[in-house]
Amino acid sequence: MAENSRLCPVCAKPLEGQARRTACLRCQNLYHQECWEGLTRCLAFGCVGTPEEVLQDLGEPVQAKPCPSCKAESPANVALCLSCGTDIFEKPPRAVFTSFAGWQAATPEDLVLELDRHWENAIQHLYNGDLEFWFSENGRLDLAEAARTARRNHEQRSVGLESFLLASNLVDPPRMEVVPATLELEGPGPTLTSALEIRNSGRGYLSGILLAEVSWLTLEPTEFAGNRTRIAVTADLGSLPDGAVPGVIRIQAPAQSLEVHVTARRLSIAAGVALYRDGQTSKARVLCRKLLDVQAAHADAVVLLTACYLKEENPTAAVQALRNLSGACQELPSDLIEFVFRWLSQNDPAASGLERVEIYEALIPCAEGPLGNELRRALGQVAMERARLATEAFQENNTSLWQGRTATTQDVIELLQIAAAYDPTLAEEAAGLQKQLRRKVSRGKMAFNLTAVLVLIAVLAAASSSWLWTWKQSRDLQQSAAQALQAGKFEKAIQEYRILLNSNVDNTDYRSNLVRALFMQSRAAEEGGDSPRSRAALIQAIDLCIGRPQMQQAAAAMLLDWAKELETKGQPGEARVRLERATRLDEQNPEVQTSLRRLASDTDLYWKVHQVVEGPMGSYPVENYKEMGAVAAGVRELVTRGMVPYESRMMVALADVTGDGIKELLVAGTHKKDPQPEGRYAIYRVNKSRL
């Protein structure tokens, strides 16, 4: 309400014309001078100012009077006793509702609308008892009772205010939306968790409850309050039968009810076999691929996938599937095992390069009766054939046979043991080949020892003259690399540390110094804007640490320090990227985990986009999209709007980074007028909005 249209809180007449005016020192609300001087306290709800106060009094706390009825003490700024509802202060009736924040309302209807506009002030007025006091003074006992009920029944204050506003029937209810509108959950089990997001696209404050109408669905939480709430939906797939099972989630808000229809499907080998038998091999293949994606029932899924390809007369694809076989079958029916085995027995040219020993070992657990015996014999014969060829290939006095005894001869011995175990008729031949192999190994050992002695004599002769030179060269390289590193010549330091490490790959000092140099180069390149070089150096450093726990911990500590600096510089997104790399190196570092949890909620979107753009899904040049109609037009539009290439090109990817189930074209780059404090790139949707 503008100053020239405001009303005096005492007489409800306009504060304009020639009348003298004054203001409360605490809330700055205006009064007629004569009206103000007749008060004992400011009539603005929530204010404790008095006409007698002067500026130096404002820092002193105001003591509330005890309630004359129940003697309970209430805060100094409330209009009535919060215990019994009695008016605490004697003052004339207030025809105009005046807030301590400066806004006014002359009628109950206007007050309800003003409360909806000034949410935080409204919460204070409701829970101070101001609303029920004023509505009672002005004859609206229904609204006074609604305010009292909302205050007493709802501890969550925004929920209480929304309850009162809806009870007035003067405002529209919140408009609830659920994303996604339907859920499809499928996996091998035993459980699978997805998420719903409940949003308010209207006015006010949304709250409500959720109810799963089927026992196999669990919701967390089951109550919500807020205009954007994420709900975890967990399906107990282990309790479901094969096939699609429907369910319903009912969401109830004060003035609206929605249903989310859920379809759950437990992925199982049994379901795939049923599809295969019904002739629906394409659907069976899709199911197998899903099982393989989640690393479930691996061997069964591979063999079933192979059978589908063979039924579709596609042996090339069947061979490709079998190349990925690992483990042993557990659930497949015997007739399907036989189908794949018979095809392998036909010696199809497409299958000539397959490793049949591993394949037959995977098939045997599910082969029943005579088929199982036949498979075992076939496995024994294949293993024996391979062992024969390997043994015949070894030459007498072969020193390499002795040198590689753990990697070569042991493999042959294992093949002979398999042959004897699965086909007893081959046991005698297997024993003979083992003796022959040991004899060749023994002779190879003698030849190797003689060669080793001659080489040792030659080495000792040369060592006396070359040792001092090698030691001096190593010392000079270390000094040169250290000086280069100190001077910021990272390329030279890295090159010299690589030479030292290649001369002695087990030297921990050489490896640690090389890792440190690569980290320093990565940070310097990042600060200089050369992101590709920074990323390449960082990946090399991390690769050098893998498999060495102490070095992994040290690298994780360096990444943690880097992340702290980036966060201090206002780049939480890039700090999150460094912490994700650190946790992969050292999952037990509590400081890394604490920092990651602190940044997670604010950088989730940045991390998702980073994975898309920096990962294999993204990093496509704009030229790849020239023939894609509206997509290419969207990219060109962003370029027109001022985007400049990132890493010498625009980077484009299709992905769903907001969780609404819709993939959008993302473009990563740097805007000429839009520096990025949080990281290295800006992400734009095709619809021009920044993420």
URDA-V956819 format. One record per residue. N is the residue number from 1. RES is the residue in one small letter. BURIAL is + if it has 24 or more other C-alpha atoms within 12 Angstrom, else -. Layout:
BEGIN
n = (N & N)
res = (RES & RES)
burial = (BURIAL & BURIAL)
END
This chain:
BEGIN
n = (1 & 2 & 3 & 4 & 5 & 6 & 7 & 8 & 9 & 10 & 11 & 12 & 13 & 14 & 15 & 16 & 17 & 18 & 19 & 20 & 21 & 22 & 23 & 24 & 25 & 26 & 27 & 28 & 29 & 30 & 31 & 32 & 33 & 34 & 35 & 36 & 37 & 38 & 39 & 40 & 41 & 42 & 43 & 44 & 45 & 46 & 47 & 48 & 49 & 50 & 51 & 52 & 53 & 54 & 55 & 56 & 57 & 58 & 59 & 60 & 61 & 62 & 63 & 64 & 65 & 66 & 67 & 68 & 69 & 70 & 71 & 72 & 73 & 74 & 75 & 76 & 77 & 78 & 79 & 80 & 81 & 82 & 83 & 84 & 85 & 86 & 87 & 88 & 89 & 90 & 91 & 92 & 93 & 94 & 95 & 96 & 97 & 98 & 99 & 100 & 101 & 102 & 103 & 104 & 105 & 106 & 107 & 108 & 109 & 110 & 111 & 112 & 113 & 114 & 115 & 116 & 117 & 118 & 119 & 120 & 121 & 122 & 123 & 124 & 125 & 126 & 127 & 128 & 129 & 130 & 131 & 132 & 133 & 134 & 135 & 136 & 137 & 138 & 139 & 140 & 141 & 142 & 143 & 144 & 145 & 146 & 147 & 148 & 149 & 150 & 151 & 152 & 153 & 154 & 155 & 156 & 157 & 158 & 159 & 160 & 161 & 162 & 163 & 164 & 165 & 166 & 167 & 168 & 169 & 170 & 171 & 172 & 173 & 174 & 175 & 176 & 177 & 178 & 179 & 180 & 181 & 182 & 183 & 184 & 185 & 186 & 187 & 188 & 189 & 190 & 191 & 192 & 193 & 194 & 195 & 196 & 197 & 198 & 199 & 200 & 201 & 202 & 203 & 204 & 205 & 206 & 207 & 208 & 209 & 210 & 211 & 212 & 213 & 214 & 215 & 216 & 217 & 218 & 219 & 220 & 221 & 222 & 223 & 224 & 225 & 226 & 227 & 228 & 229 & 230 & 231 & 232 & 233 & 234 & 235 & 236 & 237 & 238 & 239 & 240 & 241 & 242 & 243 & 244 & 245 & 246 & 247 & 248 & 249 & 250 & 251 & 252 & 253 & 254 & 255 & 256 & 257 & 258 & 259 & 260 & 261 & 262 & 263 & 264 & 265 & 266 & 267 & 268 & 269 & 270 & 271 & 272 & 273 & 274 & 275 & 276 & 277 & 278 & 279 & 280 & 281 & 282 & 283 & 284 & 285 & 286 & 287 & 288 & 289 & 290 & 291 & 292 & 293 & 294 & 295 & 296 & 297 & 298 & 299 & 300 & 301 & 302 & 303 & 304 & 305 & 306 & 307 & 308 & 309 & 310 & 311 & 312 & 313 & 314 & 315 & 316 & 317 & 318 & 319 & 320 & 321 & 322 & 323 & 324 & 325 & 326 & 327 & 328 & 329 & 330 & 331 & 332 & 333 & 334 & 335 & 336 & 337 & 338 & 339 & 340 & 341 & 342 & 343 & 344 & 345 & 346 & 347 & 348 & 349 & 350 & 351 & 352 & 353 & 354 & 355 & 356 & 357 & 358 & 359 & 360 & 361 & 362 & 363 & 364 & 365 & 366 & 367 & 368 & 369 & 370 & 371 & 372 & 373 & 374 & 375 & 376 & 377 & 378 & 379 & 380 & 381 & 382 & 383 & 384 & 385 & 386 & 387 & 388 & 389 & 390 & 391 & 392 & 393 & 394 & 395 & 396 & 397 & 398 & 399 & 400 & 401 & 402 & 403 & 404 & 405 & 406 & 407 & 408 & 409 & 410 & 411 & 412 & 413 & 414 & 415 & 416 & 417 & 418 & 419 & 420 & 421 & 422 & 423 & 424 & 425 & 426 & 427 & 428 & 429 & 430 & 431 & 432 & 433 & 434 & 435 & 436 & 437 & 438 & 439 & 440 & 441 & 442 & 443 & 444 & 445 & 446 & 447 & 448 & 449 & 450 & 451 & 452 & 453 & 454 & 455 & 456 & 457 & 458 & 459 & 460 & 461 & 462 & 463 & 464 & 465 & 466 & 467 & 468 & 469 & 470 & 471 & 472 & 473 & 474 & 475 & 476 & 477 & 478 & 479 & 480 & 481 & 482 & 483 & 484 & 485 & 486 & 487 & 488 & 489 & 490 & 491 & 492 & 493 & 494 & 495 & 496 & 497 & 498 & 499 & 500 & 501 & 502 & 503 & 504 & 505 & 506 & 507 & 508 & 509 & 510 & 511 & 512 & 513 & 514 & 515 & 516 & 517 & 518 & 519 & 520 & 521 & 522 & 523 & 524 & 525 & 526 & 527 & 528 & 529 & 530 & 531 & 532 & 533 & 534 & 535 & 536 & 537 & 538 & 539 & 540 & 541 & 542 & 543 & 544 & 545 & 546 & 547 & 548 & 549 & 550 & 551 & 552 & 553 & 554 & 555 & 556 & 557 & 558 & 559 & 560 & 561 & 562 & 563 & 564 & 565 & 566 & 567 & 568 & 569 & 570 & 571 & 572 & 573 & 574 & 575 & 576 & 577 & 578 & 579 & 580 & 581 & 582 & 583 & 584 & 585 & 586 & 587 & 588 & 589 & 590 & 591 & 592 & 593 & 594 & 595 & 596 & 597 & 598 & 599 & 600 & 601 & 602 & 603 & 604 & 605 & 606 & 607 & 608 & 609 & 610 & 611 & 612 & 613 & 614 & 615 & 616 & 617 & 618 & 619 & 620 & 621 & 622 & 623 & 624 & 625 & 626 & 627 & 628 & 629 & 630 & 631 & 632 & 633 & 634 & 635 & 636 & 637 & 638 & 639 & 640 & 641 & 642 & 643 & 644 & 645 & 646 & 647 & 648 & 649 & 650 & 651 & 652 & 653 & 654 & 655 & 656 & 657 & 658 & 659 & 660 & 661 & 662 & 663 & 664 & 665 & 666 & 667 & 668 & 669 & 670 & 671 & 672 & 673 & 674 & 675 & 676 & 677 & 678 & 679 & 680 & 681 & 682 & 683 & 684 & 685 & 686 & 687 & 688 & 689 & 690 & 691)
res = (m & a & e & n & s & r & l & c & p & v & c & a & k & p & l & e & g & q & a & r & r & t & a & c & l & r & c & q & n & l & y & h & q & e & c & w & e & g & l & t & r & c & l & a & f & g & c & v & g & t & p & e & e & v & l & q & d & l & g & e & p & v & q & a & k & p & c & p & s & c & k & a & e & s & p & a & n & v & a & l & c & l & s & c & g & t & d & i & f & e & k & p & p & r & a & v & f & t & s & f & a & g & w & q & a & a & t & p & e & d & l & v & l & e & l & d & r & h & w & e & n & a & i & q & h & l & y & n & g & d & l & e & f & w & f & s & e & n & g & r & l & d & l & a & e & a & a & r & t & a & r & r & n & h & e & q & r & s & v & g & l & e & s & f & l & l & a & s & n & l & v & d & p & p & r & m & e & v & v & p & a & t & l & e & l & e & g & p & g & p & t & l & t & s & a & l & e & i & r & n & s & g & r & g & y & l & s & g & i & l & l & a & e & v & s & w & l & t & l & e & p & t & e & f & a & g & n & r & t & r & i & a & v & t & a & d & l & g & s & l & p & d & g & a & v & p & g & v & i & r & i & q & a & p & a & q & s & l & e & v & h & v & t & a & r & r & l & s & i & a & a & g & v & a & l & y & r & d & g & q & t & s & k & a & r & v & l & c & r & k & l & l & d & v & q & a & a & h & a & d & a & v & v & l & l & t & a & c & y & l & k & e & e & n & p & t & a & a & v & q & a & l & r & n & l & s & g & a & c & q & e & l & p & s & d & l & i & e & f & v & f & r & w & l & s & q & n & d & p & a & a & s & g & l & e & r & v & e & i & y & e & a & l & i & p & c & a & e & g & p & l & g & n & e & l & r & r & a & l & g & q & v & a & m & e & r & a & r & l & a & t & e & a & f & q & e & n & n & t & s & l & w & q & g & r & t & a & t & t & q & d & v & i & e & l & l & q & i & a & a & a & y & d & p & t & l & a & e & e & a & a & g & l & q & k & q & l & r & r & k & v & s & r & g & k & m & a & f & n & l & t & a & v & l & v & l & i & a & v & l & a & a & a & s & s & s & w & l & w & t & w & k & q & s & r & d & l & q & q & s & a & a & q & a & l & q & a & g & k & f & e & k & a & i & q & e & y & r & i & l & l & n & s & n & v & d & n & t & d & y & r & s & n & l & v & r & a & l & f & m & q & s & r & a & a & e & e & g & g & d & s & p & r & s & r & a & a & l & i & q & a & i & d & l & c & i & g & r & p & q & m & q & q & a & a & a & a & m & l & l & d & w & a & k & e & l & e & t & k & g & q & p & g & e & a & r & v & r & l & e & r & a & t & r & l & d & e & q & n & p & e & v & q & t & s & l & r & r & l & a & s & d & t & d & l & y & w & k & v & h & q & v & v & e & g & p & m & g & s & y & p & v & e & n & y & k & e & m & g & a & v & a & a & g & v & r & e & l & v & t & r & g & m & v & p & y & e & s & r & m & m & v & a & l & a & d & v & t & g & d & g & i & k & e & l & l & v & a & g & t & h & k & k & d & p & q & p & e & g & r & y & a & i & y & r & v & n & k & s & r & l)
burial = (- & - & - & - & - & + & + & + & + & + & + & + & - & + & + & - & - & - & - & - & + & - & + & + & + & + & + & + & + & + & + & + & - & - & + & + & - & - & + & - & + & + & + & + & + & + & + & + & + & + & + & - & - & - & - & - & - & - & - & - & - & - & - & - & + & - & + & - & - & - & - & - & - & + & + & + & + & + & + & + & + & + & + & - & + & + & + & + & + & - & - & - & - & + & + & + & + & + & + & + & + & + & + & + & + & + & - & + & - & - & + & + & + & + & + & + & - & + & + & - & + & + & + & + & + & + & + & + & + & + & + & + & + & + & + & + & + & - & - & - & - & - & + & + & + & + & + & + & + & + & + & + & - & - & - & - & + & + & + & + & + & + & + & + & + & + & + & + & - & - & + & + & + & + & + & + & + & + & + & + & + & + & + & + & + & + & + & + & + & - & + & + & + & + & + & + & + & + & + & + & - & - & - & + & + & + & + & + & + & + & + & + & - & - & - & + & + & + & + & - & - & + & - & + & + & + & + & - & + & + & + & + & + & + & + & + & + & - & - & + & - & + & - & - & + & + & + & + & + & + & + & + & + & + & - & - & - & + & + & + & + & + & + & + & + & + & + & + & + & + & + & + & + & + & + & + & - & - & - & - & + & + & + & + & + & + & + & + & + & + & + & + & - & - & - & + & + & + & + & + & + & + & + & + & + & + & + & + & + & + & + & - & - & - & + & - & + & + & + & - & + & + & - & + & + & + & + & + & + & + & + & + & + & + & - & + & + & + & + & + & + & - & + & + & - & - & - & - & - & - & + & - & - & + & - & + & + & + & + & + & + & + & + & + & + & + & + & - & - & - & + & + & - & + & + & + & + & + & + & + & + & + & + & + & + & + & + & + & - & + & + & - & - & + & - & + & + & + & + & + & + & + & - & - & + & - & - & - & + & - & - & + & + & + & + & + & + & + & + & + & + & + & + & - & - & + & - & - & - & + & + & - & + & + & - & + & + & + & - & + & + & + & + & + & + & - & - & + & - & - & - & - & - & - & - & - & - & - & - & - & - & - & - & - & - & - & - & - & - & - & - & - & - & + & - & - & + & + & - & - & + & + & - & - & + & - & - & - & - & + & + & + & + & + & + & + & + & + & + & + & + & - & - & - & - & - & - & - & - & + & + & + & + & + & + & + & + & + & + & + & + & + & + & + & + & + & - & - & - & - & + & + & + & + & + & - & + & + & + & + & + & + & - & + & + & - & - & - & - & - & + & + & + & + & + & + & + & + & + & + & - & + & + & + & - & + & + & - & - & - & + & + & + & + & + & + & + & + & + & + & + & + & + & + & + & + & - & - & - & - & - & + & + & - & + & + & - & - & + & + & - & - & + & + & + & + & + & + & + & + & + & + & + & + & - & - & - & + & + & + & - & + & - & - & - & - & - & - & - & - & + & - & - & + & + & + & - & + & + & - & - & - & + & + & + & + & + & - & - & + & + & + & + & + & + & - & + & - & - & - & - & - & - & + & + & + & + & + & + & + & + & - & - & - & - & + & - & + & + & + & + & + & + & + & + & + & - & + & - & - & +)
END
